[in-house]
Amino acid sequence: MNEASNDSDTDMGASASASSAAMRPGNMFASPTAHSRKQGRMSRSSAPRPIITPTSPLSSTIPHNTLPSAPASPPTPAPSPTPTQRVPDWSTAAEHEDSQIKNTRALFSDMNRPERLRLLGELLNLCDSHELSFVAEFVSPRLKKDPFMVLPTELCFRILECVDDPTTLARASQVSKKWRELVNDDTAWRLLCQKFSYRGLSREERSEEDDPGDEEEESSKSHWLQPSRASRSEDTANKEQLDGASSGAAGEGLRTQSLDRTSKRKEIPSRSKATTYRSHFKQRYQVETAWRQGGHCDARQITPEQGVVTSLHLTKKYIVVALDNAKIHVFDTEGYHQKTLQGHVMGVWAMVPWGDLLVSGGCDRDVRVWNLATGYPQFTLRGHTSTVRCLKMSDAHTAISGSRDTTLRIWDLKKGLCKHVLIGHQASVRCLEIHGDIVVSGSYDTTAKIWSISEGKCLRTLTGHFSQIYAIAFDGKKIATGSLDTSVRIWDPTDGKCLAVLQGHTSLVGQLQMREDVLVTGGSDGSVRVWSLADYQPIHRLAAHDNSVTSLQFDNTRIVSGGSDGRVKVWDLKKGTLVRELSTPAEAVWRVVFEEEKAVIMAARGGRTIMEVWSFAPPEDDIEDFRSSSPMSMPDHSSDDLYSQPPPVRPVSALPSTASAPALQRVSNANPPSDNDIPMPDVGMTS
């Protein structure tokens, strides 16, 4: 009984100690009854009671029911209180207030800081969770300060420069007028453009009147953004070449065939230039989003006749399609037919546009020069004795052709004459690439040769492949060759030394594209591989298609591949993951080319030759809402561009290999390539 009595006394004493805090003089929560009980207990015990504050450990003598509760964390970020949601303000006492509350407030005002903290700690120890939540809601808004309202503007800009998420910046602009003013400044958006590689316009894109600049100078600035060097039609051609044919524009209908009625042609709205980094970023961000999940497709049959697409180019003004039925169809960039170029008597197997100039070649052994503006031919260049298999232009006046007669010819397009005949290969010249005054050719004789355009002579011969060379890439620093022996070889153009042999494909490597230190290859095994040219190691291996890769192109963001399995796929270049399938499966995909806001697919579907024009431009309503700059265009800065200017943006041609009709896909690589004048459509293994 004594032990039980002692325990009971202890519990009562502890309760009395906890209750005494509420009955101190001036306590706003005290009652008369509690005050009398407090006086009685104080007479029995004069021992000092420990004071519990938020910064001191709790005494073990305090029962659990009086321990402080941690306040709940406010939402992050907690919204500032609106005028209709202000917490109560008791800074002044009303006349009807209790005298004890007035006395407590007066007493608290006279205390120094340590005494105030001690009293607040005791009061908070007595609060339950609901009361603590009230305290948190009352205190939180008073502790918040807007840093952008107190910090210097320059420091605010420096803080915004650290934000690398566009969504965060967009939301920040909705906080207040001050925040919106700071976020709308171009400083943060300029750095975001750099991070996302949203580069500016080239000088050639800003003015169609400008002549092409020096290629070496432009390439040294940023050839990472330059598409495949298959053609250069983005550069403005020499106007003098077009003057002679302009007088015949009135008779254009004699040499053209329109497949679209002009009354149905849509008017293409003029686009204003983006004027700020923010508007530039917005338009590019919307385009990238459309590439991943969106875009508008306009599909149409391009010709009533059957034909295999052998070459495809997308330029600033035209979509040009060549077929094995000897016709070349010219469309505007929206996919509306403009004219048909007729003059070749057999299949067209190579072509290259440059501004309003087009050079084509094929099975009839002729090289023809066309004026795309009028549809009239300017020259017919004769000299080859077999099929013209590849064509490139080094400038507006010079074209280089490679033929199955084992030679290359350098043509003066201003005079319509052959300047040099390059002799040295022992078999068909299958592919070539140009950089500056150097042209590199690949042949079925298993070698590649480096030639000087100005001197017209062979500088070096690259030997090492064991079978025919089908594809070549050259950026001025390194040469890449793809062969039927399944390997890719990297060469040094200065001394002709083989720098590396890239193994991995199990069949013909017929697609190559090189940019800076990245090489992307496609093979007849259906795989697409990404290589690092810094250490010659594989980066990604993409199981892209169930059949030959017939078309391949990449930029600094994505890879687009087309295959004989009838599929077009978009891949993330950095991650090596599939982004989407761009089109519904077809019977075969012959060619795919793309630029920033547009992609063109040539495919066989339902026994017809179909062209799909995909647009990833922002919708028209965004143009209206964003009047300061058009989401459809790039920024136009008169002095310095957003960054160092990229070289003239050239159209991307399909690589020399051509796809075949499905019926020809069973050709085996065991058959040697044929050098007949009538070529077979290329299916990975065929010539």
Secondary structure, DSSP 8 states (H G I E B T S, - for coil): -HHHHHHHHHHHHHHHHHHHGGGSTT-TT--HHHHHHHHHHHHH---------TTS---TTS-GGGS--------SS-----GGG-----SS--TTS-HHHHHHHHHHHHS-HHHHHHHHHHHHHT--HHHHHHHHHHHHHHH---HHHHS-HHHHHHHHHT---HHHHHHHTTS-HHHHHHHTSHHHHHHHHHHTT-----HHHH-TTS----HHHHHHHHGGG---TT--BTS---THHHHHHHTTGGGGGGS---SS-GGG---------B-SHHHHHHHHHHHHHHHHS--EEEEEE--SS---EEEEEE-SSEEEEEETTSEEEEEETTS-EEEEEE--SS-EEEEEEETTEEEEEETT--EEEEETTT--EEEEE---SS-EEEEEEEETTEEEEEETTS-EEEEETTTTEEEEEE---SS-EEEEEEETTEEEEEETTS-EEEEETTTTEEEEEE---SS-EEEEEE-SS-EEEEETTS-EEEE-TTT--EEEEE---SS-EEEEEEETTEEEEEETTSEEEEEETTTTEEEEEEE--SS-EEEEEE-SSEEEEEETTS-EEEEETTT--EEEE-S---SEEEEEEEETTEEEEEEEETTEEEEEEEE----HHHHHHTTTS-TTS-B--SSS-SSS-------EE--S-----GGGTT--TTS-----SS-----SS--
